Amino acid sequence: MSSYDSRFERELQKRIGEELVRLREDLELGTAIKDYAQYRDYIGRIASLKRVAIEFCPEVQAQIDKG
């Protein structure tokens, strides 16, 4: 894995983690949620970001490592 690839993945994972924290805080405080549709949107965003971080990032890195 090149240095650039490694740095990119670390920064992407860091940014995803920060966004997950922000979305969870919005849900916990309830100030950003006005209705059930918006609540579902937040839950969908959280699920999507988790999937990218847990499933897609390692898959892509495995493909890059294969060459």
N, C-alpha and C positions, 0 to 999 in steps of 0.2 A: 504494500500500500504506500503510495507516495505521501510525502509530507502534506501536500495540498489537500489530498483526499481526506487524510486524517483530520486536518484542521477544519475542513469544511464540515465533516460529520460531527465533530465536537461542537462547533458553533451552531449547527442546525439543531442538534439534540438540546443544547442549552436554550436556544430560542423557543423550541417547542415546550420545554419544561416551564419556562417563564410564562408562556401564553396559557398553559394549563393552570398554573397557579392563579393567574389573573381571572380566568373564567370561573374557577372554583370560588374565588373570593367574591366575585359578583353574585354567584348563586347563594353563597352563605349569607351575605349581607342583604340580599334581596332588593337592593336599590335599583339595579339595572333591569330587573324582571318586572314587566308590566302585565303580562298575561301568560296563559298556558302555552300559546304558540311560541312565544319568545323563550320560555323555559325549555321547551322541546328543542329549539334551535341551539341553545347553549349546551344541552346534553349531547346533541348530535355533533357539535364542534369538538367537545371533549372526547367523545368516542373516536372521532376521525383522527384527531391529533395523536391519541394513544396508539391507534392502529399504525399510523405512519412511523411513530417512534419505535414501537415494539416489533412490528412485522416488516414494514417496507424498507426501513433503513438497513437492517441487517441483510435483507434479500439483495438490495442493490450493492452493498459492500461485497457480498459473496460473489456476485456477478463480476464486479470490477476486479476482485482478486483472481478470478479464473482467467481473466484476460481476454 
